[in-house]
Structure formats: structure tokens, C-alpha cells
Amino acid sequence: MTKKKADKAVSLVLGSGGARGLAHIGVIRWMTENGYEIRSISGSSIGALVGGIYAAGKLDTYADWVGALRKRDVLRLLDFAYSSSGIFSGDRIIHVLKDMLGDIQIEDLPLSFTAVATDLDGGREVWLNKGSLFSAIHASIAIPSIFTPVRYEGRLLVDGGVLNPVPIAPTLNDMTNLTVAVSLSGKEETLTEEAGRAVSGGRGGKGYRVAIRGFIESIQERLGPDEETEDINIFDVITRSIESMGNTIARFKLAAYTPDVLIEIPANACGLFEFYRANEMIAFGHKRAAKELGKRRT
């Protein structure tokens, strides 16, 4: 193996951040188009989902499906949990993915894969690298309060991004030459229409958020108006808190474990649940990968 080819053996770390994680698809596509060999993937939340689907050889199938989603399609995938532990169960999303891709064992994947989740009872992060791929993904994407926790191998698990939004540590012993991390908590930018619309000014963003939480607001009506917070409700509080926490922890994790290449997606590139912007985010990820990894070309 030539040195140039060996230098392209990669451990890929895919961070958490909701719909911004669709940029991971663009990053992976650019890497494979340019001769990088992804031998290992570690992911939290959406990073575990996209990374696991790629490892299973079904990334194009998933990209075609998610790229066709409209706002109302995303709403239909959010199934009310009727539970005190979360607003949505997430079962409908997982069932769709299972029907599309089939259930696969992590041990049967052609590359090393780790989905990171958070153990509520133990108060620590858990690395899921064996057993059902989609059970691991389900646990890793269970955003606290938004989705119900997942009981997996005797543990009560929630989103891996709670404790490790950019899980570099699982790749430290990999026999690869390059660690590439994709963080979805990059510094906010003024984004062009081509690069991506900011959440605050995104076309239809406000209306979409109103639609997705309409029934949640009805629950609060019995409490009466709150003059000090009339423009924000429980859904906003939860999602903004999760975003703020994840962005802060991501910065600390990246300071502790520095990857060879860091690809950052701005935190304002896309809202947490704006999966109807898939094609835009995929293109954005492709462009950012070209920018950062293109610097390594000789």
C-alpha cells in the first residue's frame, strides 16, 4: 500500500445535532468520491443513524427517502408517546428505517461501528458496538424529554449527545491513519441562500415549529398565559436547552480530543427537526468536506 493510499484510511466521527446531521451524508459522499477509505465510524444521535446506515451499505437509499420528505411528512413521523417520559416514542421512525433497510447486527457490518448513548441509571456514556444496529441507533437518538428512553440490554438509555456530542474517544485505538470529526455545533455564521438558511430567517421555519408543537401548546392552555414567556413554550425550552448544552459540551470534547481534521457545521445552519431540508444540508456537508479535506491534497 502506498503512503498516499494509507493516509486515506479514516476513522470517522459523526456528531449529534438533529437535522443538521444530514450534512454527514454529504461529508461521507465527498470522502468516498475522493478515495478515502472509512474503516471505522463512531456516532452520537443523528451521527449514529447516518453512520450506521452508511456502514450497512444503504446510505443512498436513505438519502433518497429523507430527501423526499416534506414538512407534513416529518410531522407524521413524530408519534405521540402518551407517556410521562417523553413527548414522542420514536417507534414510527425506527419502524420506517427497519422496513427500508432490514435489521442488521453490528458484528456483521464491514467496518467498525460504535453508537454512543447515555445510561440514565449509571450517569455515563455507553458505547454500543454489538447486537442490533437499529436498537443501538434507537437508543442513541432518544433525545431526553422529546423521545422516550430506550430499554436496551438492561439499561435505560437516551441520546448519546447528552454526554458526548462528538464521540472521538471510541476511535482512539483504531488502526487508521486519519481521524476526521464532523461537529454540528460550529460557530454560527451568516449563511447565504445557497449555503443554507439561518434558522431565525429560514423560509417557513417559524410556521413549521408552530405546527410541530401545536398539540403541546394545547396542553399548556389550562395553565393560562404567562406574560413573561408568552413567545416561548415547553417545546422551545426543551429544544433550545438541548442545543445549548450540546454545543457547549462539544467544545469541551474537541478541546480534550483533537481530531486530525475537523469539519464544522454551523449551529444555525438548520433547526433540530427541519428534516425537510435534507437535500440542502447534504449539499452543505459535501461543500464543507471539500473545503476542509481539500486542504490535504498534495
Disulfide bonds with the S-S distance in Angstrom:
none
